[in-house]
Amino acid sequence: MTITIYGDSYSAHCDKVRFIADHLKIPYRWIRISIEKKETQSPDFLKINPAGELPVMVLADGRKLAQSNAILLFLAEGSALIPDDALDRGLMHQWLFWEQLTHNPVVGYLRFQRFLLQKPEDQIDPTLAPRADRALATMDSHLQGRRYFVGERLSVADIALVAYTRLADEGGMSLSRWPALRAWVQRVESDLGLATALSAA
Ligand SMILES: N[C@@H](CCC(=O)N[C@@H](CS)C(=O)NCC(=O)O)C(=O)O
């Protein structure tokens, strides 16, 4: 049963879905929908996801799933990317919610403003950079003495968090200030078979 993933490499939320499917060797068909060309708001796409957002996954029988982390959890079901221990599973969810509610709205959004929209600094909310620094520092502090976010092995939490974190440099947030975080990005990229997106320290 081949799944279809609607995505755009413009969005690291879409990258995450590709990363996990490739890692788990799950076959899929990738259909590119351009965010830049506003194809996400076209009547045809809104029939697939009325929220007008990528990524969306469609099963062979037509059932659909949106929200990147929900898709990751669905694809990872039954794999080693979901911890066996109940508390570790809780911690994985803790980091997935944190990624959506705290990390992405600052780390992902600052990159969007600076790198993709090329906005001049005086037109960017001045609270974004300190909040992004705080999110990255939180990750670095958690990773002191740890190799992965949960249970000392790669989980869905690492894949969700690495997607925008590895692109932080593009948003002017050099990870050289956070060595444990930087080392973790490279570890997860290597586990996933990705070339590093980090610039030289
Ligand atoms: N919480 C959602 C966020 C999805 C989202 O915001 N997608 C953006 C790209 S990162 C999008 O498709 N935007 C379409 C638009 O702005 O028209 C997820 O994790 O999947």
The ligand as an SDF file (V2000), in Angstrom:
LIG
                    3D

 20 19  0  0  0  0  0  0  0  0999 V2000
    1.6530   22.3490   12.9540 N   0  0  0  0  0  0  0  0  0  0  0  0
    1.6920   22.0460   11.5430 C   0  0  0  0  0  0  0  0  0  0  0  0
    2.2130   23.2660   10.8230 C   0  0  0  0  0  0  0  0  0  0  0  0
    2.0180   23.1560    9.3360 C   0  0  0  0  0  0  0  0  0  0  0  0
    2.3860   24.4460    8.6360 C   0  0  0  0  0  0  0  0  0  0  0  0
    2.3850   25.5430    9.2220 O   0  0  0  0  0  0  0  0  0  0  0  0
    2.7230   24.3240    7.3630 N   0  0  0  0  0  0  0  0  0  0  0  0
    3.0980   25.4860    6.6010 C   0  0  0  0  0  0  0  0  0  0  0  0
    4.5220   25.3120    6.0670 C   0  0  0  0  0  0  0  0  0  0  0  0
    5.6950   25.1450    7.3810 S   0  0  0  0  0  0  0  0  0  0  0  0
    2.1840   25.5970    5.3970 C   0  0  0  0  0  0  0  0  0  0  0  0
    1.8650   24.6200    4.7660 O   0  0  0  0  0  0  0  0  0  0  0  0
    1.7480   26.8150    5.0450 N   0  0  0  0  0  0  0  0  0  0  0  0
    0.9260   27.0000    3.9190 C   0  0  0  0  0  0  0  0  0  0  0  0
    0.5700   28.4040    3.6380 C   0  0  0  0  0  0  0  0  0  0  0  0
    1.0580   29.2770    4.3790 O   0  0  0  0  0  0  0  0  0  0  0  0
   -0.1620   28.6360    2.6790 O   0  0  0  0  0  0  0  0  0  0  0  0
    2.5710   20.8080   11.2830 C   0  0  0  0  0  0  0  0  0  0  0  0
    3.4720   20.5270   12.0880 O   0  0  0  0  0  0  0  0  0  0  0  0
    2.3370   20.1030   10.2970 O   0  0  0  0  0  0  0  0  0  0  0  0
  1  2  1  0
  2  3  1  0
  2 18  1  0
  3  4  1  0
  4  5  1  0
  5  6  2  0
  5  7  1  0
  7  8  1  0
  8  9  1  0
  8 11  1  0
  9 10  1  0
 11 12  2  0
 11 13  1  0
 13 14  1  0
 14 15  1  0
 15 16  2  0
 15 17  1  0
 18 19  2  0
 18 20  1  0
M  END
$$$$
